[in-house]
Amino acid sequence: MQPILYSFRRCPYAMRARLAIAASEQTVQLREIILKYKPAHLLSISPKGTIPVLSIDNDKRVIDESLEIMIWALSKKDPQNWLTPQLTDMIQLIDINDYEFKPWLDKYKYADRYPEKNEEYYRDQAEDFLMLLQDRLSVRDYLFANHITLADIAIFPFIRQFAAVDAKWFEQSDYTKVKNWLALLVENPLFIACMKKYPTWLDSEESFTFP
């Protein structure tokens, strides 16, 4: 039985999981869900109810962290060398994205929910990470090499979200290297393919083969 991937198309965590699965040439059964109506099976194998979740061998193994799903897929096959070079360093940068940048991104994106400060303040805090990326991209095409790596794929969906909060501000910003890098990744055929829309999965319906 093929692994089952619970996904939500617009979720950046699910995006990076789908991208790694597609790049590694693995095949899964995709179940596109609505976050407000999480299927019983999803909650039974991963009670925290976050997306993505990968069920392997009829629930004998469940992976409910997106980065772990990426590494699971790429450890099976990595034709584009996403895991090299410097995997440990890449994971450290991804952790900064996930645990330092992402909370500021959420406050910037939903500033009305966090009235303690204004939108500009939250954006300023998030910019620390953009400056880090800008520095790395000043000496290479991508974050760790002149080819796409795990770090690029794990991080860019969140920068894509950041750019969309105030698209005019982002376009006029001085983050030229980041903007060019983001454009390359968003226009990549693999990303376009992985953003294909699938019908919502319900308990009574079959999954869809992905990719």
N, C-alpha and C positions, 0 to 999 in steps of 0.2 A: 504493500500500500504506500502510495506517495505521501510525503509529509503534508500536513495541512497548515496553511498560513492564514491566520486571521489578520486582516489589514483594514486600514481606512485610508483612502487615496490621498487625502490632503495632509495627513499627519507626517511631519518630517522624520519621525522615528521609523514609521512604516516605509517611507520613501527609501531610506538608506538600506533597510532590510531587503526590499524588493530589488534594488539596484545590485546588491551583492549576490543575491540568488540568481539574477539574470546573468551577471558577468561571470559567475562560476559555472554557468550552464547546467545548473540544477533545475529540476522540475518539481513544482509543488501544486497542491490543490488550493487555489486562492478563494478565501471567503471574505468578501467585502462587506463590512458591517456598518451599521449606524451606531454611533457611540452611545446614544440615549437608550438603545434597545439591544443590549449585549446578549448574545445567545447563551442559553443555559450551559451548553458544552464548553464554551469559552470560560465562563466563570467557574465551572467545575474543575478545569485543569489549571486555571490561573486566577485564583480568587481576587487578586488585586485589580483585575479587569482593565489593565492597560493594553495598548496596542503598540507593536505587533506581538503576536504569540505564535510560536511554531510548535506543532505537535508531530512527533516522530514515532514511527512504529506503533501506531494505534495507542498513543498516549503513554508509551513506555518511557519516553523522554520528552520533556516540555522545556522549551527555551522561551522566556518571556522578557528578555532584554535585547534590544535591537542590535547593540554592538556584538553581543554573543551570537546572535543569528548571523550577522555578517561574517564573523570569524569561522563559525561552523561551516558556512557555505564555501568560503574561500579556502579553508583548510582541505576541502575535498578537491577543489580545482581552482587554480588561480592563473588563468591564461594571460591576463594582462598585468601580472605582477603587482597587484594592489597591496600585498602584504610586505613588500620590500620598497625601500630600505627602512631600517630603524623602527621596527614594529613597536617596541616599548616606548620610544619617543612619540610615535604617532598616537598611541593610546593616551599618553599624558596630555597631549594637545586636545584630543577629543574630550577628555575629562574636564578640561578647562571650559570647553564649549558647553558641555552638558550641565556642569554644576556651578559655573560662575557666570558665563554669558547668558545661558538660557533663562535664569530667573530675571535678569535685567531686561531681556527681550520681552518676556511676558508682561512685565510692568510697563515697558515702553508701548507695547502693542495694546494693552488694556489699561492705559493710564487713568481712565475714569474710575477704575475699580481700586486704585491706589492713590487717593487724594492727598496723602501725606506730602508728596512731591509732584512736580508737573512733568509733562511728557519730555521736555527738553532735559531735565535732570536725569531721567531714566535712560534717555538716549546717550547722554554723556558718559554714564557708567558703562553702558554696553560698548561704547567706542574703544575702550581699553583693549578689547579683544580684536576689534577691527584693525587697530594699529599693530597688534602682534601679527596678524595675518598679512598686513601690508608689508611689514618688514621681511617676512619670510618670502613673500612673492616678489620682492625687489631683486632677488638673486636667482630665481628659478621660475619656471612656468607654473608649477603647482607647488603645494605646500612642502613637500619633501623631496621632490625629484622633478625632472622635466617630463614626467608622465603622471597620469592620475594614480593616486594611491588611496588606501583605506581612509586616510585622514580627510582628503578632499571630499570623498563621497559621504562620509559621516557628518561633515560640518556644513557643507554648502546648502542643504535644505533649510537650515536655520538662518543663514545669511540671506537666503532668498526671502524668508519671512521678514527679516529685519528691513530689507530693501523696500518691501511692499508697504510698510507702515506709513512712510512718507516718501513716496517714490521721487517726488520733485527734489526734496532735500538730498536724498541719496545720489541722485543723478548729478547734482551740482557739487557734491562733496569732493574732497581731495583724495579719496580712496581709489585712485585710478587703477592700481594693480588689482585690488579686490573686485572692482567692477568688471574688469576684463576677465578675470578668473571666473567670476560668477556667470558671466555671459557664455563662456566656453562650456561650462558644465550644464547650464540650463538648455543650451542649444545642442548638447550631445545627443545623438540618436538613441542611445541607450536610455537616457532620462526620458525622452519623449515617449519611447515605447513603454516604459514603466509607469507612465502617467495615463495610460489607456484607462478609460472608464469601464467598469464592470457593473453589471446589475447587483443590487444589494442581495446578499445571501440571507436566506431564512432557513429555519430548522428543517423545513420540509423539502428544500431545494438541493440540487446537486452543486458541488463546487465547480470552479472553472480552472482548467489547467493553466498554469503560469510558469514561465513566460510563453 
